[in-house]
Amino acid sequence: MTGPSQDWQSDRYQTNAGFVPVLGMPALELLDPRPGERILDLGCGDGFLTEKIAEAGCDVVGVDAGPDMIRVAQQKGLNAHVMDGQALDFDAEFDAVFSNAALHWMLQPEKVVDGVKRALKPGGRFVGEFGGHGNVAACRTAMISVLNARGIDGAAVSPWYFPTPAEYGSLLTRHGFAVHTADLIPRPTPLPTDVGGWMDTFGESFFKALPREEREAARAEAVELLRPSLCDSEGKWTADYVRLRFSASLPG
């Protein structure tokens, strides 16, 4: 994962968002890692899915912009490194690049795809899943609204890139990839805590735009804006996730 104003702490992530890597398993199935392949896990987080790739008999390298996440991945014995996904430093060494729940944090997607292309061997494949058009639309709108009400352009501080399949497919095609699949998948996702915990983990960019003394009130206001649509009668919260799952490959 990466984000301009995000402080990726593994403990907080596990508490509020441990579901994210678990729900990435279908994307891993689409990757279909094969024994002996060398695979790059782009935005590997704490290495949950990196481990699964290694268990498939692959030589896997994980990279992530969050030092604390990489610390945890390394403690698991994984080959993991701190690296900006928009500045990948590999040259034709991977059979595949995989990414789950990370690409939407990288606001320079042209640089990401260019780096992925350079990292892949001829015929290499690029498979992943990330936030697509409409992802967390209610959450994003609520946070933008509370900032706008305080005189700050909320949309301008949004840390996310949520493209349509056509938009992302066009980007991949421009960089020489053949796109095999690119689909939006609505995935309402029960939260292990309330939406405030989710915002603490993923919405820092919004609230850091405010003076420190205003942040708690703004967060509480955003939670209340979301309560009618995302909280059920038993007090359980569900986030309005929409994922873009894709597979593509380079010419052999």
Disulfide bonds with the S-S distance in Angstrom:
none
